[in-house]
């Protein structure tokens, strides 16, 4: 589906010639990159439009698969702090390819969540994993928090 969540109204500051964007989940300013702009815009969208609780979202979650260290861009948890969704971001100029899906699928080997989202700010792919059939179903919309 096409994305319509990118925002030009995010807290941005400039210091020593560098631009920083506020990561509201980590409560600090971080270097503004195209991918980070997509992440922060999407997080704001999830909280403001889809009613995801800010306190149940986290950025840059460390994962270890054997001796391979990875980081999930964002993870949504339920009220029991069990992971429910993994979100992977790319910059708008990066195409969403099978390699990107393989990346998020590898995170799900460890987290076992029912929902995956991949976005570059232009396109959004939302998948729900059916653990009975062991298949991913592509959804037409981002679920509200209440429906997860």
N, C-alpha and C positions, 0 to 999 in steps of 0.2 A: 504494500500500500504506500501511497505517497505521504510524506511527512508534512505536517503543518504546525510544528511545535517550536521552531527556532525563534528565539527572542532577542530583540535588540535592547531589552530593558533589564539586563543583568548587572549586578554590582561589579564594576571594572575600575581599576585604579592604575595609574602609571607612576613608576618609581625608577629613577636613574635610566630613563629611556626604555624601560621594559614595561609591558602591560601584564596585569594580573587580574584574575577573575575570582570572585568569592565562591568557594566551595562550601555551600551551606551545611552539608553533612559533616565535613571535617572541621568546619568553623575556622577556616583560614584562607588567605589569598594564595593562589597558586598560579604559575605561569600560564598565560592565555595562549593556547594553541587552537587550531581549528577543531581537533578532536575534543579538547576540553570545553570549547564553546558548545559543541553538540551535547556533551554529557550534562553540563549545567543547565542548558535549555530543557533537556528531556527530564531531568530531575524536577525542575520547577513545574513542568507540565504534569508529571505524575502526581505531584503533591497538590497542585492547584486545580487541575481538571479531573483527575481520576481518583482523588481523595486518598492517595497512598500516605500513610503516616510517616512523617519525616524521621521519627525516631526508629523506624523499622527498616530504613534504607541505609546502606553503607557503601562507600566507595573504596576501591583498591583493596580487595580482599585477597590475602595471600593463601595460595593453595600449593600443596606438594603432592606430586604423583611420582612415587619412587624418589629418584634424586633430581627430578625435574621440578624447578620452582616456577610457579605461574601466578598471575594476578587477574582475578575477575574484576572487570571495570566497576560494576555495581551489583549488589545483591539485595533483594527484598526478603525480609523475614516475616513470619507470622507472629502472633502475640506470644507464642511459646518459644520464640527465637529460633525456629526451624526455618532453613532457607526455602523459599517458595518460587523465586524467580532470579535468573541471571540475566544481566543486560550487558551487551558488548557494543562499544561505540567505535566508529571510525570517522575520520575527517571527511568532509563533503566530497573531496576529490578522490577518495578511495572507494573503489567499487566493492560491493558486497559479493564475494565469490564463495565457492565451496570451501576454500581455505579458511575463510572467516567462520563459516558454520562448523568446520572441523575444530577450530579453536574453542568455540563455546561448547561444543559437544564434549570436548575433553574435560572442560571444567565440570560438566554435569556428571561425568563418571564419578567425581568425588562428592558433589553436592546433592545429586538425585532430586532435582527440583522438577515440578510439573510444567513450568513456563520458562521460555527463553525468548529474549528479544534482541535483535541485531538492528542497528540503525547507523546511518551516516549523515543524518539530518535531511536527506533527500528521500530516502526510502526507509521503510520500517518493515521488518519481518517478525511476526509474532508466532511462536510455535507452542503447542501444548503437547507434552509427551504422554501418550497412553501407555502406562506400564503393563497393562494386560496384553495388548497387541504388540507392544514394543515398537510403536511407530509414532513419529511426530506428525501432528495435524497442524496445518497452517491456518491461522485465524484471520478474520477480516478486520478485527479491531483489537485495540489494547483493552484487556479486561479492567474493570474497576477493581479497587482493592476488595470491596465487599464480595465480589464474585469469585475471588481466588480461593 
